[in-house]
Amino acid sequence: MEFNELLDRLIPEVTLETKDSYSKPLVKEIGSMVRAYRKRRGISQIQLSRKSGISQANISKFENGEYNISLSQLERLIRALNAHIVMEVKPNE
């Protein structure tokens, strides 16, 4: 599934009510995409942790949808993977 399709499907579920309120399905899908990319590149969570400065425990939780990663942390992970994120916001139809 492409990231754009993922956002189209999950954006209606996102809530911004409180600091701790987040869309677990969205976090889980993005974490899953990062995990799949990391594995395709042959990089372990420990290696990614060392490159990004984010603990291996938090990387594991994020990849499993159990940790609401900040955008700055996500950016650090993506840079450590030598990759970039492409996204698009579309109106509901």
Residue pairs with C-beta under 8 A, 6 or more apart in sequence:
1 29
3 33
3 85
3 86
3 87
4 86
4 87
4 88
4 90
6 26
6 29
6 30
6 33
7 87
7 88
7 89
7 90
8 90
10 23
10 25
10 26
10 29
11 26
11 89
12 92
13 23
13 25
13 26
14 22
14 23
14 26
15 21
15 22
15 23
20 68
22 68
24 65
25 65
27 62
27 65
27 67
27 68
27 69
28 64
28 65
29 65
30 74
31 62
31 63
31 64
31 65
31 67
31 69
32 63
32 65
34 62
34 63
34 74
34 77
34 78
34 81
35 63
37 81
37 83
38 45
38 48
38 63
38 81
41 81
43 81
45 56
45 59
45 60
45 63
46 56
48 54
48 56
48 59
48 77
48 80
48 81
49 55
49 56
49 59
51 80
52 59
52 73
52 76
52 77
52 79
52 80
53 76
54 73
54 76
54 77
58 67
58 69
58 73
59 77
61 67
62 69
62 73
62 77
69 77
74 85
78 84
78 85
